[in-house]
Amino acid sequence: PKRRHSNSRTRKRRTHWKISLPQISTCPECGTPKPLHRACPKCGYYRRKKVVEVTEDES
C-alpha cells in the first residue's frame, strides 16, 4: 500500500464484522425454547422422535 488507511476508513470497513445471535426455535413437543438442529434439552425429542432419555435432577 502506498498510503495508510485512516482509522475511520478502517472502522467503516469493519462495521459489518458482527457476531450473529444464536438461532432459537420452540420445541413442538413441549414448547420450550431450544437451539436449532439440536435435541430439546427438556423433553429429549428431535424431529418428533424421542432421541435422548431425559432424567429429572432433584436439586
Jmol script that loads the backbone (N, CA, C; Angstrom):
load data "model"
ATOM      1  N   PRO A   1       0.819  -1.198   0.000  1.00  0.00           N
ATOM      2  CA  PRO A   1       0.000   0.000   0.000  1.00  0.00           C
ATOM      3  C   PRO A   1       0.864   1.263   0.000  1.00  0.00           C
ATOM      4  N   LYS A   2       0.438   2.209  -0.774  1.00  0.00           N
ATOM      5  CA  LYS A   2       1.203   3.453  -0.830  1.00  0.00           C
ATOM      6  C   LYS A   2       0.933   4.339   0.383  1.00  0.00           C
ATOM      7  N   ARG A   3      -0.328   4.353   0.834  1.00  0.00           N
ATOM      8  CA  ARG A   3      -0.691   5.215   1.951  1.00  0.00           C
ATOM      9  C   ARG A   3      -1.434   4.416   3.011  1.00  0.00           C
ATOM     10  N   ARG A   4      -1.339   4.914   4.216  1.00  0.00           N
ATOM     11  CA  ARG A   4      -2.012   4.260   5.330  1.00  0.00           C
ATOM     12  C   ARG A   4      -3.503   4.596   5.297  1.00  0.00           C
ATOM     13  N   HIS A   5      -4.343   3.589   5.566  1.00  0.00           N
ATOM     14  CA  HIS A   5      -5.777   3.854   5.664  1.00  0.00           C
ATOM     15  C   HIS A   5      -6.063   4.527   7.000  1.00  0.00           C
ATOM     16  N   SER A   6      -6.934   5.502   6.979  1.00  0.00           N
ATOM     17  CA  SER A   6      -7.268   6.215   8.207  1.00  0.00           C
ATOM     18  C   SER A   6      -8.080   5.311   9.135  1.00  0.00           C
ATOM     19  N   ASN A   7      -8.143   5.728  10.401  1.00  0.00           N
ATOM     20  CA  ASN A   7      -8.901   4.951  11.387  1.00  0.00           C
ATOM     21  C   ASN A   7     -10.374   4.872  11.017  1.00  0.00           C
ATOM     22  N   SER A   8     -10.935   5.987  10.553  1.00  0.00           N
ATOM     23  CA  SER A   8     -12.362   5.976  10.226  1.00  0.00           C
ATOM     24  C   SER A   8     -12.640   5.066   9.035  1.00  0.00           C
ATOM     25  N   ARG A   9     -11.750   5.051   8.066  1.00  0.00           N
ATOM     26  CA  ARG A   9     -11.947   4.179   6.903  1.00  0.00           C
ATOM     27  C   ARG A   9     -11.868   2.706   7.314  1.00  0.00           C
ATOM     28  N   THR A  10     -10.913   2.391   8.183  1.00  0.00           N
ATOM     29  CA  THR A  10     -10.783   1.020   8.673  1.00  0.00           C
ATOM     30  C   THR A  10     -12.016   0.615   9.463  1.00  0.00           C
ATOM     31  N   ARG A  11     -12.489   1.517  10.318  1.00  0.00           N
ATOM     32  CA  ARG A  11     -13.654   1.195  11.148  1.00  0.00           C
ATOM     33  C   ARG A  11     -14.925   1.082  10.321  1.00  0.00           C
ATOM     34  N   LYS A  12     -15.048   1.892   9.283  1.00  0.00           N
ATOM     35  CA  LYS A  12     -16.210   1.773   8.398  1.00  0.00           C
ATOM     36  C   LYS A  12     -16.230   0.416   7.712  1.00  0.00           C
ATOM     37  N   ARG A  13     -15.067  -0.067   7.349  1.00  0.00           N
ATOM     38  CA  ARG A  13     -14.987  -1.369   6.703  1.00  0.00           C
ATOM     39  C   ARG A  13     -15.360  -2.488   7.688  1.00  0.00           C
ATOM     40  N   ARG A  14     -14.992  -2.300   8.940  1.00  0.00           N
ATOM     41  CA  ARG A  14     -15.222  -3.345   9.937  1.00  0.00           C
ATOM     42  C   ARG A  14     -16.605  -3.305  10.580  1.00  0.00           C
ATOM     43  N   THR A  15     -17.471  -2.385  10.183  1.00  0.00           N
ATOM     44  CA  THR A  15     -18.781  -2.299  10.824  1.00  0.00           C
ATOM     45  C   THR A  15     -19.614  -3.544  10.592  1.00  0.00           C
ATOM     46  N   HIS A  16     -19.332  -4.301   9.560  1.00  0.00           N
ATOM     47  CA  HIS A  16     -20.123  -5.493   9.262  1.00  0.00           C
ATOM     48  C   HIS A  16     -19.564  -6.748   9.906  1.00  0.00           C
ATOM     49  N   TRP A  17     -18.482  -6.635  10.659  1.00  0.00           N
ATOM     50  CA  TRP A  17     -17.925  -7.791  11.364  1.00  0.00           C
ATOM     51  C   TRP A  17     -18.720  -7.980  12.646  1.00  0.00           C
ATOM     52  N   LYS A  18     -19.876  -8.584  12.523  1.00  0.00           N
ATOM     53  CA  LYS A  18     -20.745  -8.738  13.682  1.00  0.00           C
ATOM     54  C   LYS A  18     -20.867 -10.199  14.050  1.00  0.00           C
ATOM     55  N   ILE A  19     -21.145 -10.436  15.294  1.00  0.00           N
ATOM     56  CA  ILE A  19     -21.435 -11.795  15.750  1.00  0.00           C
ATOM     57  C   ILE A  19     -22.929 -12.001  15.567  1.00  0.00           C
ATOM     58  N   SER A  20     -23.322 -13.141  15.058  1.00  0.00           N
ATOM     59  CA  SER A  20     -24.750 -13.384  14.859  1.00  0.00           C
ATOM     60  C   SER A  20     -25.347 -14.002  16.119  1.00  0.00           C
ATOM     61  N   LEU A  21     -26.598 -13.669  16.382  1.00  0.00           N
ATOM     62  CA  LEU A  21     -27.277 -14.216  17.546  1.00  0.00           C
ATOM     63  C   LEU A  21     -27.585 -15.691  17.326  1.00  0.00           C
ATOM     64  N   PRO A  22     -27.573 -16.488  18.389  1.00  0.00           N
ATOM     65  CA  PRO A  22     -27.907 -17.902  18.220  1.00  0.00           C
ATOM     66  C   PRO A  22     -29.363 -18.064  17.811  1.00  0.00           C
ATOM     67  N   GLN A  23     -29.616 -18.951  16.864  1.00  0.00           N
ATOM     68  CA  GLN A  23     -30.965 -19.178  16.369  1.00  0.00           C
ATOM     69  C   GLN A  23     -31.717 -20.073  17.352  1.00  0.00           C
ATOM     70  N   ILE A  24     -32.862 -19.610  17.809  1.00  0.00           N
ATOM     71  CA  ILE A  24     -33.664 -20.318  18.800  1.00  0.00           C
ATOM     72  C   ILE A  24     -35.035 -20.590  18.199  1.00  0.00           C
ATOM     73  N   SER A  25     -35.533 -21.809  18.402  1.00  0.00           N
ATOM     74  CA  SER A  25     -36.896 -22.141  17.989  1.00  0.00           C
ATOM     75  C   SER A  25     -37.609 -22.767  19.179  1.00  0.00           C
ATOM     76  N   THR A  26     -38.907 -22.962  19.053  1.00  0.00           N
ATOM     77  CA  THR A  26     -39.651 -23.607  20.128  1.00  0.00           C
ATOM     78  C   THR A  26     -39.816 -25.084  19.811  1.00  0.00           C
ATOM     79  N   CYS A  27     -39.729 -25.899  20.823  1.00  0.00           N
ATOM     80  CA  CYS A  27     -39.889 -27.339  20.665  1.00  0.00           C
ATOM     81  C   CYS A  27     -41.359 -27.635  20.373  1.00  0.00           C
ATOM     82  N   PRO A  28     -41.656 -28.399  19.315  1.00  0.00           N
ATOM     83  CA  PRO A  28     -43.057 -28.697  19.010  1.00  0.00           C
ATOM     84  C   PRO A  28     -43.703 -29.642  20.018  1.00  0.00           C
ATOM     85  N   GLU A  29     -42.900 -30.378  20.774  1.00  0.00           N
ATOM     86  CA  GLU A  29     -43.450 -31.318  21.756  1.00  0.00           C
ATOM     87  C   GLU A  29     -43.817 -30.629  23.067  1.00  0.00           C
ATOM     88  N   CYS A  30     -42.862 -29.874  23.635  1.00  0.00           N
ATOM     89  CA  CYS A  30     -43.118 -29.287  24.956  1.00  0.00           C
ATOM     90  C   CYS A  30     -43.220 -27.762  24.934  1.00  0.00           C
ATOM     91  N   GLY A  31     -42.811 -27.109  23.839  1.00  0.00           N
ATOM     92  CA  GLY A  31     -42.964 -25.662  23.725  1.00  0.00           C
ATOM     93  C   GLY A  31     -41.862 -24.836  24.347  1.00  0.00           C
ATOM     94  N   THR A  32     -40.813 -25.464  24.858  1.00  0.00           N
ATOM     95  CA  THR A  32     -39.716 -24.691  25.439  1.00  0.00           C
ATOM     96  C   THR A  32     -38.749 -24.240  24.348  1.00  0.00           C
ATOM     97  N   PRO A  33     -38.046 -23.126  24.554  1.00  0.00           N
ATOM     98  CA  PRO A  33     -37.066 -22.688  23.554  1.00  0.00           C
ATOM     99  C   PRO A  33     -35.889 -23.648  23.494  1.00  0.00           C
ATOM    100  N   LYS A  34     -35.407 -23.910  22.267  1.00  0.00           N
ATOM    101  CA  LYS A  34     -34.270 -24.810  22.082  1.00  0.00           C
ATOM    102  C   LYS A  34     -33.464 -24.341  20.883  1.00  0.00           C
ATOM    103  N   PRO A  35     -32.157 -24.676  20.819  1.00  0.00           N
ATOM    104  CA  PRO A  35     -31.366 -24.309  19.644  1.00  0.00           C
ATOM    105  C   PRO A  35     -31.784 -25.121  18.428  1.00  0.00           C
ATOM    106  N   LEU A  36     -31.626 -24.545  17.243  1.00  0.00           N
ATOM    107  CA  LEU A  36     -31.986 -25.247  16.016  1.00  0.00           C
ATOM    108  C   LEU A  36     -31.078 -26.458  15.794  1.00  0.00           C
ATOM    109  N   HIS A  37     -31.624 -27.489  15.178  1.00  0.00           N
ATOM    110  CA  HIS A  37     -30.897 -28.702  14.794  1.00  0.00           C
ATOM    111  C   HIS A  37     -30.282 -29.414  15.992  1.00  0.00           C
ATOM    112  N   ARG A  38     -30.906 -29.299  17.148  1.00  0.00           N
ATOM    113  CA  ARG A  38     -30.439 -29.980  18.348  1.00  0.00           C
ATOM    114  C   ARG A  38     -31.646 -30.600  19.038  1.00  0.00           C
ATOM    115  N   ALA A  39     -31.400 -31.649  19.805  1.00  0.00           N
ATOM    116  CA  ALA A  39     -32.480 -32.261  20.570  1.00  0.00           C
ATOM    117  C   ALA A  39     -32.887 -31.314  21.693  1.00  0.00           C
ATOM    118  N   CYS A  40     -34.148 -31.354  22.052  1.00  0.00           N
ATOM    119  CA  CYS A  40     -34.654 -30.492  23.122  1.00  0.00           C
ATOM    120  C   CYS A  40     -34.056 -30.948  24.448  1.00  0.00           C
ATOM    121  N   PRO A  41     -33.449 -30.041  25.209  1.00  0.00           N
ATOM    122  CA  PRO A  41     -32.859 -30.446  26.483  1.00  0.00           C
ATOM    123  C   PRO A  41     -33.898 -30.788  27.546  1.00  0.00           C
ATOM    124  N   LYS A  42     -35.132 -30.330  27.368  1.00  0.00           N
ATOM    125  CA  LYS A  42     -36.161 -30.581  28.378  1.00  0.00           C
ATOM    126  C   LYS A  42     -36.882 -31.908  28.168  1.00  0.00           C
ATOM    127  N   CYS A  43     -37.282 -32.207  26.912  1.00  0.00           N
ATOM    128  CA  CYS A  43     -38.060 -33.427  26.681  1.00  0.00           C
ATOM    129  C   CYS A  43     -37.282 -34.506  25.930  1.00  0.00           C
ATOM    130  N   GLY A  44     -36.183 -34.147  25.254  1.00  0.00           N
ATOM    131  CA  GLY A  44     -35.365 -35.146  24.571  1.00  0.00           C
ATOM    132  C   GLY A  44     -35.820 -35.502  23.173  1.00  0.00           C
ATOM    133  N   TYR A  45     -36.752 -34.741  22.604  1.00  0.00           N
ATOM    134  CA  TYR A  45     -37.246 -35.038  21.260  1.00  0.00           C
ATOM    135  C   TYR A  45     -36.451 -34.260  20.218  1.00  0.00           C
ATOM    136  N   TYR A  46     -36.267 -34.870  19.052  1.00  0.00           N
ATOM    137  CA  TYR A  46     -35.682 -34.198  17.895  1.00  0.00           C
ATOM    138  C   TYR A  46     -36.422 -34.688  16.670  1.00  0.00           C
ATOM    139  N   ARG A  47     -37.012 -33.774  15.932  1.00  0.00           N
ATOM    140  CA  ARG A  47     -37.809 -34.070  14.734  1.00  0.00           C
ATOM    141  C   ARG A  47     -38.913 -35.080  15.036  1.00  0.00           C
ATOM    142  N   ARG A  48     -39.628 -34.807  16.115  1.00  0.00           N
ATOM    143  CA  ARG A  48     -40.790 -35.599  16.548  1.00  0.00           C
ATOM    144  C   ARG A  48     -40.439 -37.027  16.960  1.00  0.00           C
ATOM    145  N   LYS A  49     -39.171 -37.308  17.234  1.00  0.00           N
ATOM    146  CA  LYS A  49     -38.766 -38.631  17.707  1.00  0.00           C
ATOM    147  C   LYS A  49     -38.004 -38.479  19.009  1.00  0.00           C
ATOM    148  N   LYS A  50     -38.216 -39.413  19.927  1.00  0.00           N
ATOM    149  CA  LYS A  50     -37.509 -39.402  21.202  1.00  0.00           C
ATOM    150  C   LYS A  50     -36.098 -39.926  20.957  1.00  0.00           C
ATOM    151  N   VAL A  51     -35.089 -39.086  21.127  1.00  0.00           N
ATOM    152  CA  VAL A  51     -33.715 -39.494  20.853  1.00  0.00           C
ATOM    153  C   VAL A  51     -32.835 -39.471  22.098  1.00  0.00           C
ATOM    154  N   VAL A  52     -33.239 -38.739  23.124  1.00  0.00           N
ATOM    155  CA  VAL A  52     -32.449 -38.632  24.344  1.00  0.00           C
ATOM    156  C   VAL A  52     -33.358 -38.917  25.526  1.00  0.00           C
ATOM    157  N   GLU A  53     -32.885 -39.760  26.414  1.00  0.00           N
ATOM    158  CA  GLU A  53     -33.634 -40.025  27.640  1.00  0.00           C
ATOM    159  C   GLU A  53     -33.274 -38.942  28.653  1.00  0.00           C
ATOM    160  N   VAL A  54     -34.257 -38.164  29.055  1.00  0.00           N
ATOM    161  CA  VAL A  54     -34.025 -37.047  29.969  1.00  0.00           C
ATOM    162  C   VAL A  54     -34.427 -37.468  31.370  1.00  0.00           C
ATOM    163  N   THR A  55     -33.522 -37.246  32.320  1.00  0.00           N
ATOM    164  CA  THR A  55     -33.826 -37.551  33.719  1.00  0.00           C
ATOM    165  C   THR A  55     -34.021 -36.243  34.470  1.00  0.00           C
ATOM    166  N   GLU A  56     -34.934 -36.245  35.396  1.00  0.00           N
ATOM    167  CA  GLU A  56     -35.198 -35.075  36.222  1.00  0.00           C
ATOM    168  C   GLU A  56     -34.245 -35.091  37.410  1.00  0.00           C
ATOM    169  N   ASP A  57     -33.386 -34.080  37.513  1.00  0.00           N
ATOM    170  CA  ASP A  57     -32.475 -33.970  38.648  1.00  0.00           C
ATOM    171  C   ASP A  57     -33.179 -33.229  39.772  1.00  0.00           C
ATOM    172  N   GLU A  58     -33.164 -33.814  40.944  1.00  0.00           N
ATOM    173  CA  GLU A  58     -33.783 -33.173  42.109  1.00  0.00           C
ATOM    174  C   GLU A  58     -32.690 -32.478  42.899  1.00  0.00           C
ATOM    175  N   SER A  59     -32.580 -31.159  42.726  1.00  0.00           N
ATOM    176  CA  SER A  59     -31.558 -30.421  43.465  1.00  0.00           C
ATOM    177  C   SER A  59     -32.091 -29.092  43.930  1.00  0.00           C
TER     178      SER A  59
END
end "model"
wireframe off; spacefill off
backbone 0.3
color backbone group
